[in-house]
Amino acid sequence: MSELAKRIAFAVAAIPVVAGAVYIGDAPLAVLLSIASALGAWEYARLAEAAGARPMGKWTIVLAALIPLALHALRLGYAVPGIAWIAMLIPLLLSIALWTRGSAGKPIESVATTLFGVWYTGGMLAFVYALRYHRFAITAVAGSLLVALPVVLTWLNDSGAFFFGKKLGKTKLMPTVSPGKTWAGAWGALGTTIVSTYLISQFVLKPYAGLGLTLVGVVIFGAVMSLAAQVGDLVESMLKREAGLKDSSNLIPGHGGVLDRTDSLLFTVPIAYVMLEQLLVVAR
């Protein structure tokens, strides 16, 4: 099977599952995000080890997987660890490093790498759940569309970058990190994302969710989404180059790994949540 055929087959199988989990929300979405977080954390640990670091692999995976589940438990009204208890992760991991790594095992690097990996994967992916239950998401459709907004904009941003980069790209954007990226592609992606934000706001969010963005909000949100998507992609490329790996893994046929598919979303989804808190308005 060709790489393109593998990509199409995976998309056909995965998109309905993901879309269904987002629409249903609750435990199915939390579990799906937990699995994705665990796999992403495993890939992150793999990259970190290839780069010469020594993260606590099992702890990275377990803690990352727990974050979406904890968010779900919080929404259901269960007591979950607050900020003070979360801070206890530092003495916990340092104590584990004391007994399992010692001073020769680079404990500072080990704990720091582990904590970063937990939040880079599980912490960021948990914002999908947060967007699904955003304070403006009063219906399942509205919540699903708020999740879809940064996801679709990220995809359109990538498409715009590819198209304009292919047609007009000459000057490389950051050749030492991602040789294929060009300034023309970056500017094309920016314009594509702003225009797409306007169209989605006017013809999807307003009629189907009763929500929207002002014209100023469209420009700000679209521009930031484009910047976040491009930086998120470049960041993962940077991590892979440091590790000397082409893909984060080969878990997804034709796509590489979980981090390869979510690199931009790890930036756009959390930023979308924060920005929509300020920019989203009830449509009239």
C-alpha positions in Angstrom: 0.0 0.0 0.0 1.4 3.4 -0.9 1.9 6.1 1.7 -1.0 8.2 0.3 -3.3 5.1 0.5 -2.2 4.6 4.1 -3.0 8.2 4.9 -6.4 8.0 3.3 -7.3 4.7 5.0 -6.3 6.0 8.4 -8.2 9.2 8.0 -11.3 7.4 6.9 -11.1 5.2 10.0 -10.0 7.8 12.5 -12.1 10.9 11.6 -15.5 9.4 12.5 -14.1 8.0 15.8 -12.6 11.3 16.8 -15.6 13.3 15.7 -18.0 11.0 17.5 -15.9 11.2 20.7 -15.9 15.0 20.5 -19.7 15.2 20.0 -20.5 12.7 22.8 -17.9 14.3 25.1 -17.7 13.0 28.7 -15.8 9.8 29.3 -15.3 8.7 25.7 -13.6 12.0 24.9 -11.5 12.0 28.1 -10.4 8.4 27.5 -9.5 9.1 23.8 -7.4 12.1 24.9 -5.8 10.1 27.7 -4.7 7.4 25.2 -3.4 10.1 22.8 -1.6 11.8 25.7 0.0 8.5 26.8 1.2 7.7 23.2 2.4 11.3 22.7 4.3 11.1 26.0 5.9 7.8 25.0 7.0 9.4 21.7 8.3 12.5 23.6 10.4 10.2 25.9 11.7 8.5 22.9 12.8 11.8 21.3 14.3 13.0 24.6 16.3 9.8 25.0 17.6 9.9 21.5 18.7 13.5 22.2 20.7 12.3 25.2 18.3 13.1 28.0 17.1 10.6 30.6 13.4 11.3 31.3 11.4 9.1 33.6 9.6 7.4 30.8 6.9 5.5 32.7 6.1 8.5 34.9 5.9 10.8 31.9 3.4 8.4 30.2 1.2 7.8 33.3 1.1 11.5 34.4 0.3 12.7 30.9 -2.5 10.2 30.6 -4.0 11.3 33.9 -4.5 14.9 33.0 -7.5 14.6 30.6 -9.1 12.1 33.1 -8.6 14.5 36.0 -10.2 17.3 33.9 -13.2 15.0 33.3 -13.4 14.1 37.0 -13.3 17.8 37.9 -16.2 18.6 35.5 -18.2 15.7 37.1 -17.7 17.3 40.5 -15.2 14.9 41.9 -12.3 16.2 44.1 -9.1 16.3 42.1 -5.6 17.5 43.0 -5.5 21.3 43.2 -2.4 23.5 42.4 -0.8 22.7 45.8 -1.0 19.0 45.2 0.1 19.3 41.6 3.2 21.1 43.0 4.0 18.0 45.0 5.0 16.3 41.7 8.3 18.1 42.0 9.4 16.6 45.4 7.8 13.3 44.3 9.8 13.1 41.1 13.0 14.4 42.8 12.6 11.7 45.5 12.2 9.0 42.8 15.3 10.4 41.1 17.2 10.3 44.4 16.6 6.6 44.8 16.7 5.4 41.2 19.1 7.8 39.4 21.4 9.3 42.0 23.7 12.3 41.3 25.3 10.4 38.4 21.9 10.0 36.7 21.5 13.7 36.0 18.5 14.1 38.3 17.9 17.8 37.5 17.7 17.1 33.8 15.7 14.0 34.4 13.0 15.7 36.4 12.8 18.8 34.3 12.5 16.7 31.1 9.8 14.6 32.6 7.7 17.5 33.8 8.0 19.3 30.5 7.0 16.1 28.6 3.9 15.7 30.8 2.6 19.2 30.1 3.7 19.3 26.5 1.6 16.2 25.7 -1.2 15.5 28.3 -1.5 19.1 29.5 -1.9 20.6 26.0 -4.2 17.8 24.7 -6.5 18.2 27.7 -7.5 21.6 26.3 -9.6 19.7 23.7 -11.8 18.6 26.5 -11.8 22.1 28.0 -12.9 23.6 24.6 -15.7 21.0 24.3 -17.1 22.3 27.6 -16.2 25.9 27.1 -18.5 28.3 29.0 -20.0 29.4 25.6 -20.6 25.8 24.6 -24.2 25.4 25.8 -25.0 22.6 23.3 -23.1 19.5 22.1 -23.0 21.1 18.6 -21.5 24.3 19.9 -18.9 22.5 21.9 -18.0 20.3 19.0 -17.7 23.3 16.7 -15.4 25.1 19.2 -13.1 22.1 19.2 -13.3 21.9 15.4 -12.4 25.6 15.0 -8.7 25.4 15.8 -8.4 21.9 14.3 -9.8 23.0 10.9 -7.9 26.3 10.9 -4.7 24.4 11.6 -5.3 22.1 8.6 -6.2 25.0 6.4 -3.1 26.9 7.6 -0.9 23.9 6.6 -2.7 23.7 3.2 -2.2 27.4 2.6 1.5 27.1 3.5 2.0 24.2 1.2 0.1 25.8 -1.7 1.8 29.3 -1.6 5.1 27.8 -0.7 5.0 25.5 -3.7 3.9 28.3 -6.1 5.9 31.3 -4.8 8.3 30.0 -2.2 12.0 30.8 -2.8 13.4 32.2 0.5 13.6 29.6 3.2 11.9 30.4 6.5 14.1 28.3 8.9 16.3 25.9 6.8 18.2 24.6 9.8 15.0 23.4 11.4 12.6 22.7 8.5 14.1 23.0 5.0 10.8 22.9 3.3 9.2 25.9 4.9 9.4 29.3 3.1 8.5 32.8 3.8 5.9 32.8 1.0 4.3 29.8 2.5 4.2 31.5 5.9 2.5 34.6 4.6 0.2 32.5 2.5 -0.8 30.5 5.5 -1.5 33.7 7.5 -3.8 35.0 4.8 -5.5 31.7 4.3 -6.2 31.3 8.1 -7.6 34.8 8.6 -10.0 34.5 5.6 -11.0 31.0 6.8 -11.6 32.3 10.3 -14.0 34.9 8.9 -15.9 32.3 6.7 -16.2 29.8 9.6 -17.4 32.5 12.0 -20.0 33.8 9.6 -21.3 30.6 8.0 -20.7 27.9 10.6 -20.4 29.3 14.1 -23.2 31.9 13.9 -25.9 29.7 12.3 -25.1 26.5 14.1 -23.7 27.5 17.5 -25.1 31.1 17.9 -21.5 32.3 18.4 -19.2 34.4 16.4 -16.2 36.8 16.3 -16.2 40.5 15.5 -14.2 41.6 12.5 -11.3 42.7 14.7 -11.6 39.4 16.6 -11.4 37.5 13.3 -8.2 39.1 12.3 -6.6 38.7 15.8 -7.7 35.1 16.2 -6.9 34.1 12.7 -3.4 35.7 12.8 -2.6 34.1 16.2 -3.8 30.7 15.1 -1.7 30.8 12.0 1.4 31.9 14.0 0.8 29.2 16.7 0.3 26.4 14.1 3.5 27.3 12.3 5.5 27.6 15.4 4.1 24.4 16.8 5.1 22.6 13.7 8.6 24.1 13.8 9.0 23.2 17.4 8.4 19.5 16.9 10.8 19.6 13.9 13.4 21.2 16.1 12.9 18.4 18.7 13.2 15.7 16.1 16.3 17.2 14.6 17.9 17.4 18.1 17.0 13.7 18.5 18.2 12.8 14.9 14.8 11.3 14.0 12.6 11.8 11.0 9.3 11.0 12.7 8.3 10.9 16.4 7.3 7.2 15.8 5.7 5.0 13.2 2.5 4.4 15.2 0.2 5.9 12.5 0.4 4.3 9.1 1.5 6.9 6.5 1.5 9.7 9.1 4.4 9.0 11.5 3.5 9.4 15.1 1.0 11.1 17.4 3.2 14.1 17.9 3.7 14.4 14.1 -0.1 14.7 13.7 -0.7 16.9 16.7 2.4 19.1 16.8 0.6 22.3 15.7 -2.6 21.4 17.7 -0.5 21.3 20.9 -0.1 25.0 20.3 -3.4 26.1 18.6 -5.9 24.3 20.8 -4.7 25.7 24.2 -4.2 29.2 22.7 -7.7 29.0 21.1 -9.2 28.3 24.4 -7.5 31.3 26.0 -8.4 33.6 23.1 -12.0 32.5 22.7 -12.5 33.4 26.4 -11.9 37.0 25.4 -13.0 37.2 21.7 -16.0 35.0 21.4 -19.4 36.8 21.3 -23.0 35.6 21.2 -24.3 36.1 17.7 -27.4 38.2 17.2 
